[in-house]
Amino acid sequence: MKKLLCLVLFILFSTFVFAQEKKFLNLKRAQVAPKIDAVLDDQAW
């Protein structure tokens, strides 16, 4: 009985994990490294 309960709970929780949408980030490499000077008007930022 305990094994059956664990199996049912595992199946329920695993469906919640796979039901979430995967998030993707589109990242691009900067052509020039940003200058660290506390001014955020650099194009790389």
N, C-alpha and C positions, 0 to 999 in steps of 0.2 A: 504493500500500500504506500509506503514511504517513497519507494522508487518511482511509482506511478505519479505521485504528487510532484516529485522533483522533475520528472520528465515533462509533465504538463506545464509547470512553471517555467522551465527552460524554453519550451516552445513558445509560450506566450511572450516572454521577454525578448527572445531572439527576433520575433516579428516586429517588435517596436524598434529594435536596432536597425533592421534592414528597411524599415518604412520611412526613415528620415531621408530627406533630400541631401545629396552630396553637394558641398559647396566648392566652387572652383574659383581660383584667382588667375586673372590674366596678367602676368608679370612681364615686364620688358626690361632688359638690361640698359642702363644709362650709357650714353656714348662717352660722356666725360664725368669723372667722379665729382660729386658735389663738394663744394668748399665749406668746411666747418667754421663758420664765423658768426653764428647766431642771427644771420640775416636770411630769411626764408624766401627771397625773391630769385634765388638761383633756379635755372630751368630744370635741373635734375631733381629738385624737391617737388 
